[in-house]
Amino acid sequence: MIVCDRHDWDRERHAFHPVVDQAISWIAGTDFSQLETGKYAILPDDKMFCLVQEMMTEPASARRAESHFNYIDIQYLLAGTENIGVARAHPDQQITEDFARQRDVVFYQKTLNESVITLMPGMFALFFPHDIHRPCCAPGEPATIRKAVMKIHRDLFTA
């Protein structure tokens, strides 16, 4: 898991894989105020796409932790404040719902050694397949957030 701010990106971009730079450049060049919620293709064959989402945050206890196998997430916060729980994958973590084949996601009810990060607009977090994450948690009272979730297929990291 990596947490960053888009305003620091020019200083830090050299430390990341070029495909991450491509995704952040797409974010930087996009006027999200002109985009409806939904899915936006960036590369063909679902190799990279963006999900623009609006939702209410909830108490962490109401949110399920998740992980993916084929996609790396870049969760970029556009509006609001969001807490995200994060933990490393561990053999003792128990999957409670498995949609890996259908939607590339599995859910966990409990996680081990979970830490919390807080995102504010302009900040983003990268989650790799070994990062269990619990997005959309309310840092206080539930509130509306708007975010762009970039999905990057893992094959792009080996090409």
Secondary structure, 3 states (H helix, E strand, C coil): CEEEEHHHHHHHHHHCCHHHHHHHHHHHCCCHHHCCCEEEEEEHHHCEEEEEEEEECECHHHCCEEECCCEEEEEEEEECCEEEEEEECCCCCCEEEEEHHHHCEEEECCCCCCEEEEECCCEEEEECCCEEEEEEECCCCCCEEEEEEEEEEHHHHCC
